[in-house]
């Protein structure tokens, strides 16, 4: 949680007219022109914060991936059904895909800081969309697992 708050604090000064969502705007820029406009808006010493944010995000990826995988394990502990186990495998896979996409996205973004290219910008956008989709679908899968049986299994005597 602390790391998330640090990343949010770093992101605040990165919010500009060209990057209303800060680093997320850069992740979703899509073209070299948009990326360059965002980078230009960060020229006043803010590029150091962008790099720091991207490097810290590598640690955050490990933290959120471990937490989501542990949460999946915890929420499926009392769900012995075949369907629940199958959904849990897909959920874990979605979270791992999101984490791997996030790592690749950060590498692409670090390489897209000077000079940005259309291919790097589009690659970062696609990787960000894969990451966000994996996390959202994974969390939806956890909701489905928990909704499948409203009460924990009870031991019969």
C-alpha positions in Angstrom: 0.0 0.0 0.0 2.9 2.3 0.8 4.4 1.8 -2.6 1.1 2.5 -4.3 0.8 5.8 -2.4 4.4 6.7 -3.3 3.7 6.1 -7.0 0.5 8.2 -6.7 2.4 11.0 -5.1 5.1 10.9 -7.9 2.3 10.9 -10.5 0.7 14.1 -9.2 3.4 16.5 -10.7 3.3 14.6 -13.9 -0.3 15.6 -14.6 -0.2 18.3 -17.3 -2.3 19.6 -20.1 -0.8 17.0 -22.4 -0.9 14.3 -19.8 -4.0 14.8 -17.7 -3.6 11.3 -16.1 0.2 11.7 -15.6 2.1 8.5 -16.4 -1.1 6.7 -17.5 -1.5 9.2 -20.3 2.0 8.3 -21.5 1.2 4.6 -21.2 -1.8 5.1 -23.5 -0.3 7.7 -25.9 -0.4 5.4 -28.9 1.7 7.6 -31.3 5.1 9.2 -31.2 3.5 12.6 -31.6 1.3 12.2 -28.5 4.2 10.7 -26.6 6.5 13.6 -27.6 3.9 16.2 -26.5 3.7 14.5 -23.1 7.5 14.3 -22.8 7.7 18.0 -23.7 5.2 18.9 -21.0 7.5 17.1 -18.5 10.7 19.0 -19.4 11.0 21.1 -16.3 12.9 18.4 -14.4 9.9 16.0 -14.4 11.6 13.4 -16.5 13.6 12.3 -13.5 10.2 11.6 -11.8 9.0 9.7 -14.8 12.0 7.4 -14.7 11.7 7.0 -10.9 8.1 6.1 -11.3 8.8 3.5 -14.0 11.6 1.9 -12.0 9.6 1.8 -8.7 6.7 0.3 -10.7 8.9 -2.9 -11.2 8.8 -3.4 -7.5 5.1 -2.6 -7.4 4.4 -5.2 -10.1 6.0 -7.9 -7.9 4.0 -6.7 -4.9 0.6 -6.6 -6.6 1.2 -9.8 -8.5 2.1 -11.7 -5.3 -0.9 -10.1 -3.5 -3.3 -11.1 -6.2 -2.0 -14.6 -6.5 -2.2 -15.0 -2.7 -5.7 -13.6 -2.7 -6.7 -16.1 -5.4 -5.2 -18.9 -3.3 -7.0 -17.7 -0.2 -10.4 -17.2 -1.9 -10.3 -20.7 -3.4 -9.2 -22.5 -0.3 -12.7 -23.7 0.5 -13.8 -24.1 -3.1 -12.9 -27.7 -4.0 -15.2 -27.9 -7.1 -13.7 -28.6 -10.5 -15.2 -25.4 -12.0 -13.8 -23.3 -9.2 -10.3 -24.8 -9.6 -10.5 -24.3 -13.4 -11.6 -20.6 -13.0 -8.9 -20.1 -10.4 -6.2 -21.4 -12.9 -7.5 -18.9 -15.5 -7.5 -16.1 -12.9 -3.9 -16.8 -11.9 -3.0 -16.9 -15.6 -4.7 -13.6 -16.2 -2.8 -12.0 -13.3 0.5 -13.4 -14.5 -0.1 -12.1 -18.0 -1.0 -8.7 -16.5 2.3 -8.7 -14.5 4.4 -9.8 -17.5 2.7 -7.2 -19.7 3.4 -4.5 -17.1 7.1 -5.4 -17.0 7.3 -5.3 -20.8 5.4 -2.0 -20.8 7.8 -0.3 -18.4 10.8 -1.4 -20.5 9.1 -0.1 -23.6 8.2 3.2 -21.9 11.8 3.7 -20.6 13.0 3.2 -24.1 10.4 5.5 -25.5 11.5 8.6 -23.5 14.0 9.8 -26.1 13.1 9.9 -28.9 9.6 8.4 -28.9 8.6 6.3 -31.9 5.2 5.2 -33.2 6.1 1.5 -32.8 7.2 1.9 -29.2 4.2 4.2 -28.3 1.7 1.7 -29.8 3.5 -1.3 -28.2 3.3 0.4 -24.8 -0.4 1.2 -25.3 -1.2 -2.4 -26.3 0.8 -3.8 -23.3 -1.0 -1.4 -21.0 -4.4 -2.5 -22.3 -3.4 -6.2 -21.9 -2.3 -5.4 -18.3 -5.5 -3.5 -17.4 -7.7 -6.2 -19.1 -5.9 -9.0 -17.3 -6.3 -7.4 -13.9 -10.0 -6.5 -14.4 -10.9 -10.0 -15.8 -8.9 -11.7 -13.1 -10.8 -9.7 -10.4 -14.1 -10.5 -12.1 -13.0 -14.2 -12.0 -12.4 -13.9 -8.2 -15.9 -12.5 -7.8 -17.4 -15.4 -9.8 -15.5 -17.9 -7.7 -16.8 -16.4 -4.5 -20.4 -16.0 -5.8 -20.5 -19.7 -6.9 -21.1 -20.8 -3.3 -22.4 -18.1 -0.9 -21.4 -20.0 2.3 -18.2 -21.7 3.1 -18.3 -25.4 3.0 -19.3 -27.0 6.3 -18.0 -30.3 7.6 -20.7 -32.8 8.1 -20.5 -35.1 11.1 
